[in-house]
Amino acid sequence: MNHSEELSVSIKKPELMKVRKEIDSLIKRRTKLRIVASGIVLLTPEVIRMLYENLDEKVYKIIERYMTSIYLEITVWGGVDAINKLKQVCGEHYDPNQCKPGTIRAKFGCKIPEVFNLRNGRIYKLFLNGIHRTKKQSELERDLQIARMFLSF
């Protein structure tokens, strides 16, 4: 990897596992990024906590059960402007309905019809958005740390 390249991480969630090869092809075609490392893994509750540490506990428990229920695919991508390119192809917003048409989240994601009203009075809407991806440079080390728990690169 040369000095102008960077890494980014994606985790395909349960709703994308059946189409994971199609998703990889789409990402490669649209971004020209390359796969540095990839593997099918079973995430632990500790990893889910690292990814979603700021969520309300009730919402976190739902996501933890969901994301530890099936094997997922972690992929480390490499290339110029990898974080931004992956964000563009996956979708910039966690809500698939707010992502641009043609993005992975817009195409494969959906809103869960329930709204959870928690004790703190806040209302949370949950989404199946298909894919986790590094959002910004400040999250890259955390995402790479998670990837290194399962992959060699």
Secondary structure, DSSP 8 states (H G I E B T S, - for coil): --TTEEEEEEEE-GGGGGGHHHHHHHHHHHH--EEEEEEEE---HHHHHHHTTTS-HHHHHHHHHHHTSS-EEEEEEEEETHHHHHHHHH-SSSSGGGS-TTSHHHHH-EEEEEEEE-TTS-EEEEEE-SEEE--SHHHHHHHHHHHHHH---
